[in-house]
Amino acid sequence: MDINKFFEGITKVVKRFAKEIAEQKFQEKEQKTGRGPKVGAEKAEKGDGKKKGINPDFPKTG
């Protein structure tokens, strides 16, 4: 077995392991917060189309 192929194999295993650990941490974080990665983006895309502003015709109470 060539030493380079041996180390390439080790590198692949380590990268796969690191990716799995990162995915597990991400899933745990999602479960703790109860929010997925697209929640904020979906809200921004949907929007209600209304802009909040001051309405000068609205009578003041007071």
C-alpha positions in Angstrom: 0.0 0.0 0.0 1.3 3.4 -1.0 1.8 5.8 2.0 0.0 8.6 0.1 -3.1 6.5 -0.5 -3.0 5.4 3.2 -3.1 9.1 4.4 -5.7 10.0 1.8 -7.9 7.3 3.2 -7.4 8.6 6.7 -8.2 12.2 5.6 -11.4 11.0 4.0 -12.5 9.2 7.2 -11.7 12.2 9.3 -13.5 14.6 7.0 -16.6 12.3 7.0 -16.5 12.1 10.8 -16.2 15.9 11.2 -19.1 16.4 8.8 -21.3 14.0 10.8 -20.4 15.7 14.1 -21.2 19.1 12.6 -24.6 17.8 11.3 -25.4 16.4 14.7 -24.6 19.7 16.5 -26.7 21.5 13.9 -29.6 19.2 14.5 -29.3 19.6 18.3 -29.3 23.4 17.9 -32.4 23.3 15.8 -34.2 21.1 18.3 -33.3 23.4 21.2 -34.5 26.6 19.4 -37.4 25.0 17.6 -36.5 26.9 14.5 -35.2 25.7 11.2 -32.7 27.5 9.0 -35.4 28.9 6.7 -37.8 30.4 9.2 -36.4 33.9 9.0 -36.0 33.8 5.2 -39.6 32.6 4.8 -41.0 35.4 6.9 -39.0 37.9 5.0 -40.2 36.5 1.6 -43.9 36.2 2.6 -44.3 39.5 4.3 -47.7 41.0 4.8 -47.2 43.7 2.2 -48.3 46.4 4.7 -46.0 49.2 5.7 -46.4 50.6 9.2 -46.4 54.3 9.3 -48.1 57.3 10.8 -51.6 57.9 9.6 -52.3 61.7 9.9 -56.1 61.2 9.5 -56.4 58.9 12.6 -58.0 60.9 15.5 -55.9 61.2 18.6 -57.4 60.0 21.8 -56.4 61.4 25.0 
